[in-house]
Amino acid sequence: MQTCGRRVSEWNMPPDGALNHAFGQDVPGQRDAMRALQRIWDLSPVLKFVLRPGGKVVTVNPAWTKALGWSEQESRARRMADFIAADERGAVRAAFNDFTPTSRRAELTVTMLTKREERRQVAWTRVAEGGLLYGFGRDVTAEHAAAAAAAAASAERERVWGSANDLLAIAEIDGRLRSVNPAWRRLLGYEGDVIVGTRLMDLVIPEDCQAAERAMCELARGRAVRDVECRMTDQQGRICLISWSADRAENSVYFVGRDVSAQREAEEQLRQAQKMEAVGQLTGGIAHDFNNLLQGITGSLELIDKRMQRGETQGLDRFIAMAMDAANRAAALTHRLLAFSRRQPLDSKPVAANPLVLSMELLLCRTLGERVELRLALQDGLWLALCDPNQLENALLNLAINARDAMPAGGQLTISTANVELEGTLGPKQNLVAPGPYVCISVSDTGVGMDAATIAKVFEPFFTTKPLGQGTGLGLSMIYGFIRQSNGHVRIESEPGQGTVVRLYLPRHDGEAAMVAPHAEAAGMQAAASGGTVLVVEDEPVVRRLVVTVLKGLGYATLEAEDGPGGLAILQSRQQIDLLITDIGLPGLNGRQIADAARLRRPELRVLFLTGYAESAVISDVGLMPGMEIMAKPFTMDALAAKVCGMVGAKP
């Protein structure tokens, strides 16, 4: 290379500049240009060097020193190979010893060693000119690390994609599959090239398409969906239950599906096992309590029979009272069981909870005793609740008794009311809550509290934390059944040593409070009948004979039938009938079917249903029609007499 008529190798520049060592001395008219070149050399972020044949360093720029730590003086005392990692020297030695013009602008990435023995990746561009080798380098260590990390992450994603046992898929906005992982083949039998292009919805069975469509609509709005369960068919036509979660980014939807068929089957088996355990506990508790009650009834009747055989009639009233007491307790036990099973007959009506609680204040104080302080916190403007007021009173009394027993050393019981709006679930998925307005009645105590394991069992029938013989274990189960049958919800919050709060959520009633008629006095067996004919349809002979005997004693004419078709035949005749008394559970036709058919011919016929539990046949969507009433078994004969006289004597 020639510059100003002299060879570069002949230049002898002063030692005050880095370029002097490479280019020699300035000539007249070139000093300003040399100063500019020196400035560029000093400030450039690019690593630069100049080598002589053999790899001897002529000079380096400050960027070299900044990146590698070697000063210009230290570098000039070395060869280029000294700065290259030992494991790469053999491979790149020739590249830095090639000074032929054909190697112009050759590029190479080399691992360089810093003065502190650190490894740096530098991408070099080399140019041979005039017997010298000029190098321009860029530190790409960070870029290489980022690329390596990205490659590792990509490899990891590929491994996850390939080894995941969940169904992974990328789809278009309309659900058309764009890419699927190998799990589709392992779990459902679909090969990737076969399933790609298929709409995910096309694999969902028709019964679950609506839920799947709702999920796709949410995704189309940019909202993520979680745990949407849909049944899908595999390649062999087998139905699998898949739990899907999905999210959208730009124009793609990312799906993750898990086959929960085996899990749901195991859960169902566990539920069945728990049911059988609960049934065993239930039947054992029923057998224990009923055997005690039956002993009181049969023993009393046996003693009455023996004394009557001997002609002894004095003192029989004591044994009769004992038998009646045992029978009444048996009826109460049955009533609680029906409440738990949500089959008890309920007389739901609009209830003002605050006056109801206030009316119980004296009773509650007597029940709690002197050691427990009762406090009432009743919200003003409380909504009306829709429930059976008598059952609500029983529920509050049971909760008060439980709270008293949980505070043996005394404490405080607070009953509060509030209007609440519920938006979703109160807890576990199995206790779903319909959103809407509710009247909340809370009963809280300062007692011993309960742990989570106990709370999980408190609603089970015959489960009790009280000592043997001090509790039946039906109080909370009855409350649970009553509240759920009333379309409400129950929630318990408790911690050991922190007391317990039981919240009863009853649906709000929009309207006026019902006028509660005063309790009618028992008509008694000597009640005056207004005359008339009563048809009794009852498949249990003993019950039928008892009812007919009471009616005849009241002066009513009676007709009898032992099944549904027999009773309907009488009702379709021309026989005068003023009242139909029918059991609900009858062979052939149930009581409600008989009543509905009879009213087609006798629209003003009054009907009294007798039931051991609230069947859906009577408590239907339309409920009891005007002129229909219901009595729960067992009932007293006086109560039956009063009900019949009231219905027959009532005006249509």
DOKEFI-837993 format. One line per 8 residues: their letters; for each residue x, y, z of C-alpha. Coordinates in Angstrom, 3 decimals. Example, Ala and Ser with C-alpha at 12.3 -4.5 7.8 and 13.67 -1.06 7.14 Angstrom:
<nodes>
AS> 12.300:-4.500:7.800  13.670:-1.060:7.140
</nodes>
This chain:
<nodes>
MQTCGRRV> 0.000:0.000:0.000  1.380:3.428:-0.989  0.618:6.664:0.894  2.109:10.047:-0.166  4.760:8.262:-2.222  6.230:6.269:0.718  5.594:2.627:1.861  3.752:2.153:5.128
SEWNMPPD> 6.603:0.047:6.471  8.908:3.015:5.992  6.796:5.375:8.149  8.283:6.420:11.450  5.534:8.304:13.339  6.192:9.801:16.775  5.227:7.572:19.712  2.512:9.968:20.963
GALNHAFG> -0.354:8.188:19.116  -1.496:4.607:18.709  -1.681:4.924:14.945  1.964:6.015:14.786  3.024:2.473:15.486  1.046:1.205:12.519  1.334:3.978:9.957  4.560:5.841:10.698
QDVPGQRD> 5.213:9.609:10.647  2.820:12.271:9.372  3.698:14.184:6.269  2.902:17.818:5.564  -0.836:18.394:5.038  -1.915:15.092:6.651  -1.677:15.866:10.399  -5.342:16.915:10.757
AMRALQRI> -6.498:13.758:9.003  -4.240:11.672:11.230  -5.652:13.333:14.339  -9.191:12.534:13.177  -8.209:8.935:12.521  -6.576:8.764:15.944  -9.798:10.092:17.544  -11.882:7.469:15.766
WDLSPVLK> -9.369:4.792:16.788  -9.592:5.823:20.441  -13.382:6.193:20.678  -14.543:3.261:18.569  -16.441:0.550:20.597  -15.188:-2.015:18.068  -12.127:-4.039:19.109  -9.271:-3.354:16.667
FVLRPGGK> -5.825:-4.758:16.198  -2.984:-4.747:13.663  -0.779:-7.830:13.239  2.519:-8.513:11.494  3.221:-11.853:9.845  3.590:-14.543:12.489  0.759:-13.055:14.542  2.878:-10.412:16.277
VVTVNPAW> 0.665:-7.602:17.634  1.538:-4.194:16.244  -1.119:-2.198:18.069  -4.616:-2.417:19.633  -7.236:0.230:20.340  -8.696:1.178:23.748  -11.809:-0.931:23.103  -9.518:-3.989:23.059
TKALGWSE> -8.130:-3.017:26.462  -11.594:-2.348:27.871  -12.960:-5.705:26.711  -9.965:-7.977:27.386  -8.040:-6.111:30.040  -4.728:-6.131:28.172  -3.135:-2.718:27.718  -1.626:-1.695:24.392
QESRARRM> 1.892:-2.134:25.736  1.099:-5.591:27.149  -0.565:-6.594:23.921  2.351:-5.504:21.722  4.582:-7.846:23.680  2.486:-10.854:22.668  1.256:-12.766:19.691  -2.390:-13.082:18.732
ADFIAADE> -2.429:-16.770:19.708  -1.750:-15.784:23.319  -5.198:-14.158:23.529  -7.120:-17.103:22.085  -8.541:-19.904:24.241  -6.228:-22.915:24.184  -8.920:-25.258:22.889  -9.392:-23.074:19.802
RGAVRAAF> -5.826:-22.019:18.979  -5.138:-24.854:16.566  -8.364:-24.265:14.643  -7.959:-20.499:14.250  -4.161:-20.127:14.067  -4.202:-20.244:10.276  -6.872:-17.555:10.103  -4.613:-15.054:11.890
NDFTPTSR> -1.500:-16.081:9.947  -2.997:-15.672:6.473  -1.802:-12.364:5.046  -2.746:-13.018:1.419  -5.055:-10.508:-0.262  -7.535:-13.327:-0.990  -8.464:-13.424:2.684  -9.943:-9.927:2.620
RAELTVTM> -12.883:-9.440:5.032  -12.784:-13.013:6.316  -15.159:-13.399:9.321  -14.611:-15.660:12.320  -15.966:-15.951:15.889  -13.231:-16.741:18.380  -13.160:-17.379:22.129  -10.756:-14.789:23.550
LTKREERR> -9.156:-14.854:26.991  -9.174:-11.758:29.159  -6.341:-10.836:31.434  -8.386:-12.418:34.279  -8.684:-15.676:32.295  -12.350:-15.048:31.492  -13.675:-16.301:28.169  -15.289:-13.804:25.784
QVAWTRVA> -16.846:-14.502:22.414  -15.600:-12.039:19.765  -16.743:-11.954:16.146  -13.742:-10.849:14.045  -13.560:-9.429:10.546  -10.035:-9.602:9.135  -8.491:-7.720:6.204  -4.970:-8.319:4.822
EGGLLYGF> -3.330:-5.249:3.296  0.297:-4.315:2.603  1.758:-7.202:4.560  -0.319:-6.380:7.691  -3.484:-7.987:9.068  -6.186:-5.609:10.294  -8.842:-6.969:12.622  -12.202:-5.518:13.688
GRDVTAEH> -14.025:-7.378:16.465  -17.389:-7.185:18.245  -17.950:-8.732:21.678  -20.890:-11.112:21.142  -20.648:-12.941:24.485  -24.037:-11.680:25.658  -25.631:-12.459:22.308  -24.215:-15.982:22.318
AAAAAAAA> -25.405:-16.499:25.917  -28.881:-15.228:25.028  -28.971:-17.410:21.937  -27.796:-20.410:23.934  -30.404:-19.718:26.613  -33.087:-19.326:23.967  -31.999:-22.565:22.330  -32.012:-24.336:25.697
ASAERERV> -35.437:-22.929:26.514  -36.705:-23.973:23.120  -35.298:-27.442:23.651  -36.918:-27.598:27.066  -40.242:-26.508:25.599  -39.892:-29.163:22.954  -39.197:-31.754:25.634  -42.204:-30.585:27.657
WGSANDLL> -44.345:-30.514:24.513  -43.269:-34.028:23.609  -43.325:-35.639:27.048  -46.387:-33.921:28.575  -49.217:-36.296:29.394  -51.735:-33.468:28.980  -53.293:-32.628:25.651  -51.548:-29.507:24.335
AIAEIDGR> -52.801:-27.700:21.266  -52.499:-24.423:19.392  -55.596:-23.451:17.468  -57.152:-20.691:15.436  -59.773:-18.401:16.954  -62.526:-20.678:15.657  -60.980:-23.665:17.456  -59.434:-25.240:14.365
LRSVNPAW> -56.342:-27.130:15.525  -53.050:-25.866:14.147  -50.599:-27.968:16.156  -50.950:-30.754:18.737  -48.463:-32.596:20.933  -47.822:-36.371:20.925  -50.190:-36.866:23.885  -53.073:-36.726:21.410
RRLLGYEG> -51.774:-39.961:19.933  -51.065:-41.611:23.293  -54.357:-40.645:24.985  -56.879:-40.355:22.163  -55.228:-42.254:19.329  -55.118:-39.266:16.944  -51.993:-38.713:14.866  -50.905:-35.093:14.622
DVIVGTRL> -51.134:-34.872:10.840  -54.662:-36.336:10.967  -56.128:-34.201:13.734  -54.592:-30.895:12.594  -57.207:-28.832:10.778  -60.086:-30.350:12.756  -62.264:-28.086:14.883  -61.977:-28.967:18.546
MDLVIPED> -65.764:-28.633:18.842  -66.190:-31.495:16.355  -64.733:-33.900:18.926  -67.133:-32.865:21.714  -70.251:-34.993:22.203  -73.522:-33.145:21.438  -74.657:-33.037:25.090  -71.591:-30.966:26.065
CQAAERAM> -71.430:-28.693:23.016  -73.288:-25.876:24.743  -70.700:-25.618:27.531  -67.900:-25.807:24.964  -69.487:-23.054:22.842  -69.720:-20.785:25.886  -66.021:-21.357:26.561  -65.135:-20.514:22.947
CELARGRA> -67.174:-17.310:23.182  -65.230:-16.311:26.280  -61.964:-16.945:24.438  -63.168:-14.911:21.478  -63.663:-12.000:23.899  -60.073:-12.379:25.063  -60.925:-14.011:28.388  -59.148:-17.089:29.674
VRDVECRM> -61.195:-20.145:30.631  -60.307:-22.647:33.323  -61.427:-26.197:34.130  -64.162:-26.525:31.501  -65.083:-30.209:31.422  -66.321:-31.691:28.153  -66.791:-35.258:27.060  -64.936:-36.051:23.846
TDQQGRIC> -64.581:-39.095:21.631  -61.249:-40.705:20.863  -60.373:-42.373:17.571  -62.009:-45.618:18.717  -65.254:-43.867:19.679  -64.634:-44.159:23.427  -65.873:-41.188:25.468  -63.277:-39.409:27.592
LISWSADR> -63.921:-36.596:30.048  -61.408:-33.809:29.382  -60.876:-30.789:31.625  -59.784:-27.868:29.428  -58.038:-24.610:30.239  -57.266:-22.139:27.486  -56.016:-18.643:26.821  -55.799:-16.410:23.789
AENSVYFV> -52.858:-14.402:22.467  -53.283:-12.403:19.267  -54.911:-14.729:16.732  -54.024:-17.983:18.444  -55.670:-19.969:21.209  -53.583:-22.196:23.462  -55.332:-25.239:24.946  -54.307:-27.555:27.768
GRDVSAQR> -56.544:-30.572:28.317  -56.344:-33.237:30.996  -58.114:-36.583:30.839  -60.003:-36.725:34.152  -62.105:-39.775:33.300  -60.254:-42.056:35.726  -60.161:-39.336:38.366  -63.914:-38.749:38.171
EAEEQLRQ> -64.543:-42.485:38.263  -62.368:-42.787:41.371  -64.188:-39.836:42.935  -67.515:-41.466:42.189  -66.335:-44.714:43.765  -65.175:-42.758:46.798  -68.545:-41.005:47.002  -70.296:-44.356:46.815
AQKMEAVG> -68.070:-45.697:49.576  -68.792:-42.619:51.666  -72.504:-43.017:50.977  -72.413:-46.613:52.130  -70.505:-45.585:55.237  -73.056:-42.832:55.892  -75.933:-45.254:55.306  -74.349:-47.680:57.753
QLTGGIAH> -73.961:-44.926:60.318  -77.507:-43.757:59.662  -79.135:-47.182:59.950  -77.093:-47.976:63.033  -78.210:-44.755:64.689  -81.832:-45.300:63.690  -81.788:-48.883:64.957  -80.286:-47.815:68.281
DFNNLLQG> -82.763:-44.996:68.912  -85.826:-46.785:67.603  -85.086:-49.925:69.620  -85.053:-47.790:72.759  -88.326:-46.111:71.777  -89.985:-49.358:70.727  -88.983:-50.888:74.035  -90.859:-48.129:75.813
ITGSLELI> -93.939:-48.638:73.622  -94.068:-52.445:73.580  -93.135:-52.737:77.249  -95.883:-50.338:78.301  -98.467:-52.084:76.116  -97.399:-55.478:77.476  -97.896:-54.329:81.082  -101.284:-52.813:80.182
DKRMQRGE> -102.339:-56.095:78.583  -101.281:-58.197:81.591  -103.048:-55.933:84.086  -106.229:-55.908:82.020  -106.160:-59.719:81.883  -106.061:-59.703:85.691  -108.859:-57.147:85.786  -106.618:-54.428:87.179
TQGLDRFI> -107.486:-51.066:85.646  -105.965:-48.722:88.190  -102.684:-47.097:87.175  -103.039:-47.899:83.482  -102.885:-44.221:82.592  -99.239:-44.163:83.693  -98.269:-46.876:81.211  -100.394:-45.278:78.488
AMAMDAAN> -98.543:-41.992:79.061  -95.196:-43.804:78.857  -96.155:-45.426:75.535  -97.413:-42.112:74.143  -94.220:-40.360:75.206  -92.071:-42.969:73.475  -94.266:-42.800:70.355  -94.029:-39.009:70.262
RAAALTHR> -90.241:-39.157:70.564  -90.191:-41.699:67.730  -92.261:-39.290:65.638  -89.815:-36.474:66.435  -86.887:-38.680:65.412  -88.578:-39.514:62.119  -89.314:-35.834:61.561  -85.635:-34.989:61.973
LLAFSRRQ> -84.619:-37.710:59.570  -87.066:-36.367:57.002  -85.696:-32.878:57.543  -82.174:-34.128:56.824  -83.351:-35.921:53.667  -85.291:-32.773:52.628  -88.536:-34.758:52.499  -90.385:-33.138:55.391
PLDSKPVA> -93.642:-31.321:54.553  -92.865:-27.595:54.798  -95.352:-24.778:55.166  -93.241:-22.081:53.541  -94.504:-18.526:53.825  -93.095:-14.983:54.004  -91.425:-14.619:57.402  -90.224:-11.488:59.179
ANPLVLSM> -87.142:-12.890:60.882  -86.589:-10.051:63.373  -90.005:-10.387:65.123  -89.575:-14.170:65.096  -86.207:-13.923:66.862  -87.557:-11.387:69.357  -90.494:-13.676:70.163  -87.996:-16.424:71.046
ELLLCRTL> -85.828:-14.255:73.289  -87.352:-15.419:76.592  -87.300:-19.088:75.528  -83.679:-18.793:74.421  -82.618:-17.130:77.688  -84.187:-19.948:79.694  -82.535:-22.533:77.449  -79.082:-20.954:77.650
GERVELRL> -79.088:-20.548:81.422  -77.484:-17.895:83.574  -73.895:-18.487:82.426  -74.521:-17.585:78.794  -75.329:-14.020:77.774  -77.704:-13.606:74.830  -77.192:-10.669:72.499  -79.363:-9.702:69.537
ALQDGLWL> -78.034:-7.641:66.620  -81.008:-7.288:64.277  -80.662:-5.184:61.139  -83.271:-2.546:60.498  -85.200:-2.840:57.254  -84.637:-6.591:57.082  -86.161:-8.288:54.039  -88.787:-10.974:54.343
ALCDPNQL> -87.516:-14.547:54.148  -89.386:-17.417:52.510  -89.427:-20.476:54.777  -91.416:-22.479:57.306  -91.440:-20.308:60.458  -91.893:-23.279:62.813  -88.894:-25.055:61.328  -86.851:-21.848:61.552
ENALLNLA> -87.700:-21.589:65.249  -86.620:-25.208:65.751  -83.374:-24.544:63.872  -82.510:-21.500:66.007  -83.342:-23.388:69.205  -81.107:-26.302:68.162  -78.245:-23.921:67.362  -78.674:-22.223:70.724
INARDAMP> -78.522:-25.582:72.534  -75.375:-26.571:70.613  -73.783:-23.221:71.455  -74.685:-23.590:75.142  -73.083:-27.040:75.270  -69.953:-25.607:73.593  -69.623:-23.033:76.425  -69.645:-25.126:79.633
AGGQLTIS> -67.946:-22.320:81.563  -70.277:-19.675:80.136  -69.873:-17.174:77.360  -71.811:-15.104:74.880  -74.310:-16.110:72.206  -75.108:-13.553:69.496  -77.948:-13.818:67.003  -77.714:-11.307:64.182
TANVELEG> -79.653:-10.682:60.990  -78.628:-8.993:57.765  -79.602:-8.518:54.142  -76.980:-10.024:51.834  -76.425:-10.448:48.102  -74.649:-13.675:47.210  -72.772:-13.867:43.922  -71.497:-17.440:43.819
TLGPKQNL> -70.251:-20.402:45.813  -69.785:-20.149:49.556  -67.176:-22.878:49.658  -66.746:-26.314:48.123  -68.104:-26.963:44.663  -70.631:-29.428:45.990  -72.291:-26.590:47.951  -73.231:-24.339:45.054
VAPGPYVC> -75.078:-21.143:45.826  -77.576:-19.572:43.495  -76.737:-15.864:43.229  -79.317:-13.439:44.501  -80.721:-11.741:47.621  -80.863:-13.643:50.915  -81.766:-12.993:54.527  -78.826:-14.105:56.657
ISVSDTGV> -79.385:-15.205:60.266  -76.090:-15.751:62.104  -75.694:-17.583:65.403  -72.235:-17.117:66.917  -70.785:-18.283:70.213  -67.557:-17.918:72.172  -67.224:-21.635:72.827  -64.574:-24.279:72.287
GMDAATIA> -64.871:-24.220:68.492  -64.197:-27.024:66.004  -61.370:-28.094:63.753  -61.689:-28.591:59.979  -62.127:-32.371:60.275  -65.084:-31.929:62.621  -66.686:-29.226:60.468  -66.554:-31.594:57.493
KVFEPFFT> -68.797:-34.069:59.369  -71.166:-31.890:61.385  -74.045:-32.263:58.918  -73.840:-36.055:58.843  -76.772:-37.748:60.618  -75.962:-39.184:64.063  -72.535:-37.527:64.096  -72.040:-35.745:67.420
TKPLGQGT> -69.142:-34.436:69.482  -71.132:-34.777:72.684  -70.552:-37.642:75.143  -72.464:-40.884:74.645  -76.112:-40.475:75.501  -76.079:-36.668:75.446  -76.916:-36.059:71.795  -78.560:-37.801:68.854
GLGLSMIY> -76.425:-36.106:66.211  -79.502:-35.046:64.248  -79.711:-31.366:65.189  -77.394:-29.897:62.532  -78.391:-32.473:59.922  -82.015:-31.438:60.413  -81.070:-27.772:60.069  -79.080:-28.506:56.920
GFIRQSNG> -81.993:-30.391:55.351  -84.525:-27.705:56.265  -82.405:-24.859:54.878  -81.559:-26.689:51.656  -85.189:-27.745:51.169  -86.077:-24.061:51.544  -83.625:-23.242:48.688  -81.237:-21.660:51.152
HVRIESEP> -77.681:-22.344:52.278  -75.757:-23.044:55.480  -72.200:-22.020:56.278  -70.156:-22.847:59.380  -66.982:-21.022:60.394  -65.031:-22.218:63.405  -61.568:-22.688:64.851  -60.546:-24.489:68.027
GQGTVVRL> -60.719:-22.070:70.928  -62.205:-19.304:68.762  -65.903:-20.143:68.889  -68.299:-20.977:66.073  -70.480:-19.005:63.664  -73.371:-20.674:61.844  -74.951:-18.626:59.081  -78.361:-19.507:57.678
YLPRHDGE> -79.099:-17.996:54.258  -82.810:-17.955:53.409  -84.123:-16.702:50.050  -85.691:-13.260:50.057  -89.432:-12.946:49.508  -90.652:-9.984:47.456  -94.046:-9.069:48.807  -96.013:-8.653:51.989
AAMVAPHA> -95.707:-10.775:55.101  -98.297:-13.519:55.410  -101.016:-13.175:57.999  -100.502:-16.018:60.430  -103.803:-17.284:61.715  -104.007:-18.113:65.418  -103.599:-21.782:66.231  -106.955:-23.500:66.114
EAAGMQAA> -108.012:-25.213:69.285  -108.015:-28.973:69.055  -111.446:-30.068:68.032  -111.255:-33.162:70.212  -112.955:-36.440:69.612  -116.245:-34.854:70.571  -116.004:-32.087:67.957  -119.296:-31.286:66.394
ASGGTVLV> -119.376:-32.380:62.776  -121.226:-30.395:60.199  -122.247:-33.574:58.399  -121.104:-34.828:55.045  -119.366:-37.723:53.321  -115.614:-38.331:53.424  -113.699:-40.677:51.102  -110.604:-42.239:52.714
VEDEPVVR> -107.980:-43.684:50.332  -105.210:-45.385:52.308  -103.258:-48.566:51.526  -102.247:-49.202:55.156  -105.223:-51.030:56.762  -104.455:-49.961:60.352  -104.230:-46.294:59.433  -107.343:-46.518:57.262
RLVVTVLK> -109.359:-48.103:60.083  -108.185:-45.478:62.589  -109.144:-42.582:60.287  -112.536:-44.105:59.467  -113.228:-44.725:63.177  -112.487:-41.088:64.020  -114.700:-39.844:61.169  -117.607:-42.061:62.163
GLGYATLE> -117.244:-40.876:65.738  -117.603:-37.333:64.444  -120.800:-38.266:62.610  -119.465:-38.322:59.048  -120.471:-40.865:56.462  -117.378:-42.632:55.141  -116.250:-44.387:51.970  -113.033:-46.425:51.745
AEDGPGGL> -110.526:-47.449:49.088  -107.194:-49.246:49.498  -105.463:-48.054:46.344  -105.425:-45.268:43.774  -107.580:-46.821:41.032  -110.237:-47.856:43.596  -110.422:-44.351:45.018  -110.615:-42.759:41.554
AILQSRQQ> -113.476:-45.074:40.573  -115.528:-43.847:43.544  -114.678:-40.221:42.744  -115.853:-40.666:39.157  -119.219:-42.013:40.326  -122.277:-39.922:41.273  -121.679:-40.491:44.986  -121.790:-37.317:47.078
IDLLITDI> -118.292:-36.603:48.490  -117.476:-33.529:50.589  -113.847:-34.313:51.423  -111.161:-36.570:49.998  -108.563:-37.851:52.486  -105.801:-39.633:50.617  -102.352:-40.923:51.326  -99.743:-39.711:48.850
GLPGLNGR> -97.809:-42.924:48.291  -100.426:-45.282:46.869  -100.189:-48.249:44.509  -101.474:-47.666:40.995  -102.018:-43.913:41.263  -100.522:-41.556:43.823  -102.621:-39.207:45.879  -101.919:-36.126:43.792
QIADAARL> -102.895:-37.878:40.576  -106.193:-38.957:42.173  -106.915:-35.425:43.391  -106.106:-33.793:40.031  -108.255:-36.307:38.136  -111.129:-35.923:40.607  -111.135:-32.143:40.326  -111.846:-32.405:36.617
RRPELRVL> -115.331:-33.669:37.596  -115.509:-32.104:41.054  -113.668:-28.731:40.808  -114.658:-27.676:44.342  -113.625:-30.937:46.010  -111.569:-30.397:49.143  -108.528:-32.621:49.542  -106.512:-33.535:52.634
FLTGYAES> -103.225:-35.273:51.852  -101.653:-37.580:54.429  -97.943:-38.166:54.033  -94.986:-39.678:55.757  -92.709:-37.380:53.766  -93.000:-34.616:51.205  -93.133:-36.345:47.834  -92.532:-34.389:44.649
AVISDVGL> -95.924:-35.657:43.465  -97.602:-33.224:45.877  -94.967:-30.523:46.295  -94.831:-29.928:42.548  -94.062:-26.779:40.603  -97.633:-25.527:41.125  -97.718:-26.583:44.800  -100.943:-27.137:46.709
MPGMEIMA> -103.988:-25.632:45.033  -106.773:-23.836:46.956  -108.822:-26.289:48.968  -105.877:-28.658:49.403  -104.068:-29.182:52.681  -101.503:-31.633:53.966  -100.879:-33.437:57.271  -97.622:-35.147:58.149
KPFTMDAL> -97.704:-38.578:59.772  -97.806:-39.369:62.595  -100.605:-37.066:63.749  -102.930:-37.158:66.725  -106.556:-38.111:66.283  -107.575:-34.777:67.807  -105.542:-32.934:65.199  -107.155:-35.002:62.439
AAKVCGMV> -110.626:-34.278:63.808  -109.924:-30.538:63.953  -108.537:-30.500:60.414  -111.504:-32.441:58.961  -114.103:-30.310:60.709  -112.366:-27.162:59.571  -112.179:-28.278:55.940  -115.665:-29.701:55.621
GAKP> -117.174:-26.695:57.348  -115.234:-24.227:55.201  -116.986:-22.461:52.373  -115.768:-23.228:48.843
</nodes>
